[in-house]
Amino acid sequence: METFITALTANKLVFTAAVIISILIVLSAIKKLIKLALVLLALLVLYSAYVVYTGRKPAVIKVERCVETRMAGMRDSGNHPGRGVVTAPGVTPLQRARI
């Protein structure tokens, strides 16, 4: 590594070429990131237009349903997270998860 750095600094033409190549690589990466951001923005605009046009509510993950499903799966497998915890009757899995 030391010989590589010495070779770059000793020869100004090689050093200049390495700097130009490095700048081109960085600019290329930035250009690709900008394109990706524009594509994601376009998809977001299209999705928003679709939601407004159809009158539907945006898709939202139901957290309570996910937690209840996960808790039920844990109970069925025998890995009940509330084992040893006394809870009042009628306590939902979501309330139990908050304890």
N, C-alpha and C positions, 0 to 999 in steps of 0.2 A: 504494500500500500504506500509505503514511504517513497519507493522508487517511482511509483506512478505519479505521485504529487510532484516529485522533483522533476520528472519528465515534462509534466504539464507547465510548471512554472519556468522551466529552462527554455522552452521553445514557445515563443509568443504566438506563432501561427496556430500551433496545436491547441494552445490555451484559448485563443479566440474562437476556434472552431468548436471546442467543447462548451464554451459559454453560449454560443449561438444555438447549438443543438439542445442544450439544457433549457434555454428560453423557449424554443419551439415546442419542446415536450410539455413544459408548464402551460403555455398558451393553448396547446391542443387539449390538455386535460380540462382547463377552464372552459373552453368552447364546448366540450362534450357535457360538462355539468350544466352549462347554461341551456343547452338543447334539452337535456333531461328535465330541467326545471320548467321550461316552456311547454313540453309535452304534458307534464303533470298538471300544470296550470290549465291547459286546454281541456284535459280530461275532467278536471274539477268544474270548469265552466259548463261543459257538456252535461255532466251529471246534475249540476244545479238547474240548468235549463230543463232537463228531463223531469226533475222533481216538481218544478213550477208548472210545467206543461201538463203533467198527469195529475197534479193536485195531491200527490201522495206525500206522506211524511218521510223524511230521510231515514235510511236504514240505521237503526240504533240497536246495539247489542243489549239484550235484557239481562242486566247484571244479576238480578235476583234469581231469574230462571237458571242462569249458569251456575250460580253458587248452590242453589238447591239441587241441581242435577249432579254436581260434583260431590256434594255432601251425601246424596243418596248412593252414589257409586262407591263412596268410601265406606258407608255403612254396610252395603251389600258385600264388599270384599273383606270386611272384618277389621278394617283400619279406621274405625270411627274416631275422629279427632276429639270428640267430647267425652271419651271414655273416662269415667272417674269424676266427671263434673256433674253436679246435681243441678238440674234446671227445672223450672216450674212447668207443669203440663201446659200444652198449647204453645210452647215456644217454637217458632219456626227455625229452620236450619240457618237462615240468614241472621236471625237474632242470635242464635247460638254461636255463629261464626264471629260475631262482634264481641262476644264475651271474652 
